[in-house]
Amino acid sequence: MTVRNRVLILVSAVAVLAAVGLASVLHASARADRRDHEQAGGPRVTSGKVTLTGSGRLVFRNMAWGPHRDELTSVPAGDPSGPRTASGLKCLRFHAASGTGVCLQAVHGPVSDTYRAVILDARLRTVDRYDVPGIPSRARVSPTGHFAAWTAFVGGDSYAGTDFSTRTAIVDTRSGALIPSLEAFRIVRDGRPYRAADVNFWGVTFADDDRTFYATLATKGRTYLVRGDLRDRTVTTLHTNVECPSLSPDGTRVAYKKRVEGLSKDAPWRLYVLDLRTLRETPLAGSRSVDDQAVWKDTHTLVYALPGDYGADLYEVPADGSGRARLIAASAVSPAYLP
């Protein structure tokens, strides 16, 4: 092959790659533009006042395409698929309780995005801001509103290899005192002190005593449900194969996603409920993999997100293993019930 032919082949290859790249950019741009226009048959979303004190309301991140995509929206808890009131505030993850909210946001920069956790008052006004060291994953506010927690996926941990690593923080919303990582807590595993470089925590859920919390601890390829103590700065393992726990309103049970043997590696989780007194597990209805931290609508019902056509949809399921899972709100994620 002559030098001239080689140059022609190289130039042709570069041209093809450039065309493919341009087409990809144009496709992404067109899709982004479509997201600014209301989707056909989607929910009706209008601007209005959203607060965290409205009794009988459900607040969540709106995923429907249109000018209010990603904003916190409010609907009657009894009509979750009804018209939505949009707040103007955008969040990637959100939760609220007792008039306090936590909103995990992306801060778009010229080169890359950074992330932050914003503590909100009942009128969605900013009370405090905290840097988040990676991509937001989970968020929770304690039943009293006195504490908030968030989890982020982070990179750079030498022990992580090709697996993910997380960082979980807890803040006292009254004083602003921040615990930047639960990895500083003393661990008791199987009744003995435990230390390891690969420890990760995620998915905090709080009790109503402003002291006790539950979370997932991962180490050596296994996950554990742990009970944490904010005063003693300790966590104690209770049960294995538990991820993203959510404590019931009466404090007696934990809902969580469990890896089930024999399922696909890409979709390995099913939703379960654990009785904290007997440690008896109850599988819940539904055949799809659940990669979410469920919330309790009440003592009998759980709500969680599954992938949907426009990002995610909300489903509810009985907490006792009966019935079936059913769709309650399309194009929605990160729900919080305001009793």
C-alpha positions as CSV (number, residue, x, y, z in Angstrom):
1,M,0.0,0.0,0.0
2,T,1.4,3.4,-1.0
3,V,1.8,6.3,1.4
4,R,-0.9,8.2,-0.6
5,N,-3.4,5.4,0.0
6,R,-2.6,5.2,3.6
7,V,-3.1,8.9,4.0
8,L,-6.5,8.7,2.2
9,I,-7.6,5.9,4.4
10,L,-6.6,7.8,7.5
11,V,-8.4,11.0,6.3
12,S,-11.5,8.9,5.5
13,A,-11.5,7.3,9.0
14,V,-11.1,10.6,10.7
15,A,-14.0,12.0,8.6
16,V,-16.2,9.1,9.6
17,L,-15.4,9.4,13.3
18,A,-16.1,13.2,13.1
19,A,-19.5,12.5,11.4
20,V,-20.4,10.0,14.0
21,G,-19.4,12.4,16.8
22,L,-21.3,15.2,15.3
23,A,-24.4,13.0,14.9
24,S,-24.2,12.0,18.5
25,V,-23.9,15.6,19.7
26,L,-26.9,16.6,17.5
27,H,-29.0,13.7,18.7
28,A,-28.2,14.5,22.4
29,S,-29.0,18.2,21.8
30,A,-32.3,17.3,20.1
31,R,-33.2,15.0,22.9
32,A,-32.3,17.7,25.5
33,D,-34.4,20.2,23.6
34,R,-37.4,17.8,23.5
35,R,-37.2,17.4,27.3
36,D,-38.1,21.1,27.6
37,H,-41.4,20.5,25.9
38,E,-44.3,18.7,27.6
39,Q,-44.6,15.0,26.8
40,A,-47.8,13.9,25.1
41,G,-50.2,12.3,27.6
42,G,-48.0,13.3,30.5
43,P,-49.2,14.8,33.8
44,R,-50.3,18.4,34.0
45,V,-47.7,20.5,35.8
46,T,-48.1,24.1,36.7
47,S,-46.1,26.6,38.8
48,G,-47.3,27.3,42.3
49,K,-46.5,27.3,46.0
50,V,-45.0,24.2,47.5
51,T,-44.3,23.8,51.2
52,L,-43.2,21.0,53.5
53,T,-46.0,21.5,56.0
54,G,-49.0,20.7,53.8
55,S,-51.0,17.9,55.5
56,G,-51.8,15.0,53.3
57,R,-49.4,16.0,50.5
58,L,-46.9,14.0,48.5
59,V,-43.7,15.8,47.3
60,F,-41.4,14.3,44.7
61,R,-38.9,15.2,41.9
62,N,-40.9,15.6,38.7
63,M,-39.4,13.6,35.8
64,A,-42.0,14.5,33.2
65,W,-40.6,16.3,30.2
66,G,-41.4,20.0,30.0
67,P,-40.3,23.3,31.6
68,H,-40.7,21.9,35.2
69,R,-38.6,18.7,34.7
70,D,-36.5,17.9,37.8
71,E,-38.4,20.4,40.0
72,L,-39.9,19.4,43.3
73,T,-43.6,19.0,42.8
74,S,-46.6,18.5,45.1
75,V,-49.8,16.5,44.7
76,P,-52.5,15.3,47.1
77,A,-51.3,12.1,48.7
78,G,-54.6,10.5,47.9
79,D,-54.3,11.4,44.2
80,P,-50.6,10.9,43.3
81,S,-51.3,10.8,39.5
82,G,-53.2,14.0,39.6
83,P,-52.1,17.6,38.5
84,R,-48.7,18.7,39.9
85,T,-47.7,21.9,41.5
86,A,-44.1,22.8,40.7
87,S,-41.9,24.7,43.1
88,G,-39.1,25.9,40.7
89,L,-36.5,24.1,42.9
90,K,-34.5,21.4,41.2
91,C,-33.1,18.3,43.0
92,L,-31.5,15.1,42.0
93,R,-32.5,13.4,45.3
94,F,-34.9,14.7,47.9
95,H,-36.6,13.8,51.2
96,A,-38.4,15.7,53.9
97,A,-40.0,15.3,57.3
98,S,-41.4,17.7,60.0
99,G,-41.0,20.8,57.8
100,T,-37.3,20.1,57.0
101,G,-36.0,19.0,53.6
102,V,-32.8,17.9,52.1
103,C,-32.2,18.5,48.4
104,L,-29.1,17.0,46.6
105,Q,-28.2,19.2,43.6
106,A,-25.8,19.3,40.7
107,V,-23.8,22.5,40.3
108,H,-23.0,22.8,36.6
109,G,-19.5,24.0,35.8
110,P,-17.6,24.8,32.6
111,V,-15.7,21.6,32.7
112,S,-17.5,19.3,35.1
113,D,-20.3,19.2,37.6
114,T,-20.0,19.3,41.4
115,Y,-22.7,18.4,43.9
116,R,-24.1,19.8,47.1
117,A,-26.6,19.1,49.8
118,V,-29.1,21.9,50.6
119,I,-31.0,21.9,53.8
120,L,-34.5,23.4,53.3
121,D,-37.0,24.9,55.7
122,A,-40.7,24.4,55.3
123,R,-41.0,27.1,52.6
124,L,-38.2,25.5,50.6
125,R,-35.8,28.3,51.6
126,T,-32.1,27.4,52.0
127,V,-30.9,27.0,55.6
128,D,-27.5,25.5,54.9
129,R,-25.3,24.1,52.1
130,Y,-22.7,21.3,52.2
131,D,-20.4,20.0,49.6
132,V,-21.1,16.4,48.4
133,P,-17.9,14.5,47.2
134,G,-19.6,12.6,44.4
135,I,-22.7,11.7,42.5
136,P,-25.8,11.8,44.9
137,S,-27.5,8.5,45.6
138,R,-29.6,8.5,48.7
139,A,-31.2,11.2,51.0
140,R,-33.1,11.0,54.2
141,V,-34.5,13.4,56.9
142,S,-35.2,12.1,60.4
143,P,-38.9,12.0,61.6
144,T,-38.3,15.0,63.8
145,G,-36.5,17.0,61.1
146,H,-33.5,17.4,63.4
147,F,-31.1,15.3,61.2
148,A,-30.5,14.7,57.5
149,A,-28.3,12.2,55.8
150,W,-27.1,11.7,52.2
151,T,-25.0,9.2,50.3
152,A,-22.8,9.8,47.2
153,F,-20.8,7.6,44.9
154,V,-17.2,8.6,45.0
155,G,-14.0,7.7,43.2
156,G,-10.3,7.6,44.2
157,D,-10.4,5.0,47.0
158,S,-7.4,2.7,46.4
159,Y,-9.2,-0.3,47.8
160,A,-12.3,0.0,45.6
161,G,-10.7,-1.4,42.4
162,T,-13.5,-1.6,39.8
163,D,-16.3,-1.6,42.4
164,F,-18.0,1.5,43.6
165,S,-17.2,3.4,46.8
166,T,-19.6,5.5,48.8
167,R,-19.5,8.4,51.3
168,T,-22.4,8.9,53.7
169,A,-22.8,12.1,55.8
170,I,-25.2,13.1,58.6
171,V,-25.9,16.7,59.7
172,D,-27.6,18.1,62.7
173,T,-30.0,20.5,61.0
174,R,-30.3,22.7,64.1
175,S,-26.7,23.3,64.9
176,G,-25.2,22.6,61.4
177,A,-22.7,20.1,62.9
178,L,-21.6,17.7,60.2
179,I,-20.4,14.1,60.4
180,P,-18.7,14.0,56.9
181,S,-18.4,10.2,56.9
182,L,-19.8,7.3,58.8
183,E,-16.5,5.5,58.3
184,A,-15.3,7.4,61.4
185,F,-17.8,5.5,63.6
186,R,-16.7,2.4,65.6
187,I,-18.0,-0.8,64.1
188,V,-19.1,-3.8,66.1
189,R,-19.6,-6.9,63.8
190,D,-20.9,-10.1,65.3
191,G,-20.2,-8.8,68.8
192,R,-16.6,-7.8,68.2
193,P,-14.9,-4.6,67.2
194,Y,-14.2,-4.6,63.4
195,R,-11.9,-2.5,61.2
196,A,-11.2,-2.8,57.5
197,A,-10.0,-0.5,54.7
198,D,-12.9,-1.4,52.4
199,V,-15.8,-0.3,54.6
200,N,-18.6,1.5,52.9
201,F,-21.9,2.9,54.3
202,W,-25.1,4.0,52.4
203,G,-28.8,4.3,52.8
204,V,-29.4,5.9,56.2
205,T,-32.8,5.8,57.8
206,F,-33.6,7.4,61.2
207,A,-35.6,6.4,64.3
208,D,-37.7,9.2,66.0
209,D,-35.5,9.4,69.1
210,D,-32.8,11.7,67.5
211,R,-30.2,9.1,68.3
212,T,-30.8,5.8,66.6
213,F,-30.4,5.2,62.8
214,Y,-30.0,2.2,60.5
215,A,-27.9,1.9,57.4
216,T,-26.1,-0.5,55.1
217,L,-22.5,-1.5,55.8
218,A,-20.5,-3.2,53.1
219,T,-17.2,-5.0,53.6
220,K,-15.4,-8.0,52.1
221,G,-18.1,-8.5,49.5
222,R,-21.0,-8.7,52.0
223,T,-23.6,-6.2,53.1
224,Y,-25.1,-5.8,56.6
225,L,-27.9,-4.0,58.2
226,V,-26.4,-1.9,61.0
227,R,-28.0,0.0,63.9
228,G,-26.2,3.2,64.6
229,D,-25.9,5.4,67.7
230,L,-25.3,9.1,67.0
231,R,-24.2,9.8,70.6
232,D,-21.8,6.9,71.0
233,R,-20.6,7.1,67.4
234,T,-21.0,3.3,66.9
235,V,-22.7,1.0,64.5
236,T,-23.6,-2.6,65.2
237,T,-24.4,-5.3,62.6
238,L,-27.9,-6.9,62.9
239,H,-28.5,-8.9,59.7
240,T,-26.8,-9.8,56.4
241,N,-27.7,-9.1,52.8
242,V,-29.5,-5.8,53.5
243,E,-29.2,-2.7,51.3
244,C,-31.0,0.7,51.4
245,P,-33.0,0.2,54.6
246,S,-36.1,2.2,55.4
247,L,-37.5,2.1,59.0
248,S,-41.3,1.8,59.4
249,P,-43.2,4.6,61.1
250,D,-43.7,2.4,64.2
251,G,-40.0,1.5,64.4
252,T,-40.6,-2.2,64.3
253,R,-39.6,-3.1,60.7
254,V,-37.1,-2.3,58.0
255,A,-37.9,-2.4,54.3
256,Y,-34.9,-3.0,52.1
257,K,-33.6,-4.4,48.8
258,K,-32.1,-7.8,49.0
259,R,-29.8,-9.6,46.5
260,V,-31.6,-12.8,45.5
261,E,-29.5,-15.8,44.4
262,G,-30.1,-16.8,40.8
263,L,-31.2,-13.4,39.5
264,S,-29.3,-11.5,36.8
265,K,-26.3,-9.5,38.0
266,D,-27.8,-6.4,36.3
267,A,-31.1,-6.8,38.2
268,P,-30.4,-8.8,41.4
269,W,-32.7,-7.0,43.9
270,R,-36.1,-7.7,45.3
271,L,-37.9,-5.8,48.0
272,Y,-38.2,-7.4,51.5
273,V,-39.4,-6.3,55.0
274,L,-37.4,-7.4,58.1
275,D,-39.1,-7.7,61.5
276,L,-36.5,-6.1,63.9
277,R,-37.6,-8.2,66.9
278,T,-37.6,-11.7,65.3
279,L,-35.4,-10.9,62.2
280,R,-38.0,-12.7,60.1
281,E,-37.8,-11.7,56.4
282,T,-41.0,-11.2,54.3
283,P,-40.6,-10.9,50.5
284,L,-42.9,-8.3,48.9
285,A,-44.9,-8.6,45.7
286,G,-43.4,-7.7,42.4
287,S,-41.1,-9.3,39.9
288,R,-38.9,-6.4,38.8
289,S,-35.6,-5.5,40.4
290,V,-35.8,-2.6,42.9
291,D,-32.8,-0.3,43.0
292,D,-34.2,2.3,45.4
293,Q,-34.6,3.2,49.0
294,A,-38.3,2.7,49.6
295,V,-40.4,5.0,51.7
296,W,-43.3,4.1,54.0
297,K,-46.5,5.7,52.9
298,D,-48.0,4.5,56.2
299,T,-47.5,1.4,58.4
300,H,-49.0,-0.9,55.8
301,T,-47.7,0.4,52.4
302,L,-44.3,1.1,50.8
303,V,-43.6,3.3,47.8
304,Y,-40.5,3.0,45.6
305,A,-39.3,4.0,42.1
306,L,-38.7,1.8,39.1
307,P,-37.2,2.8,35.7
308,G,-39.8,4.3,33.3
309,D,-40.0,5.9,29.9
310,Y,-39.1,9.3,31.2
311,G,-36.6,8.3,34.0
312,A,-38.6,6.7,36.8
313,D,-42.1,5.9,37.9
314,L,-43.5,5.4,41.5
315,Y,-45.1,2.2,42.6
316,E,-46.7,1.1,45.9
317,V,-46.9,-2.4,47.4
318,P,-48.4,-3.8,50.6
319,A,-45.7,-4.2,53.4
320,D,-47.0,-7.7,54.5
321,G,-46.2,-9.6,51.3
322,S,-49.7,-9.7,50.1
323,G,-51.3,-8.1,47.0
324,R,-49.4,-6.7,44.1
325,A,-47.2,-3.8,43.1
326,R,-49.1,-1.1,41.3
327,L,-48.1,2.1,39.5
328,I,-49.3,5.3,41.3
329,A,-47.3,8.1,39.5
330,A,-45.5,8.1,36.2
331,S,-42.4,10.3,35.7
332,A,-41.6,10.7,39.4
333,V,-38.9,9.8,41.9
334,S,-37.7,10.6,45.5
335,P,-41.1,10.8,47.2
336,A,-41.8,12.2,50.6
337,Y,-45.1,12.0,52.4
338,L,-46.2,14.9,54.5
339,P,-48.6,13.5,57.1
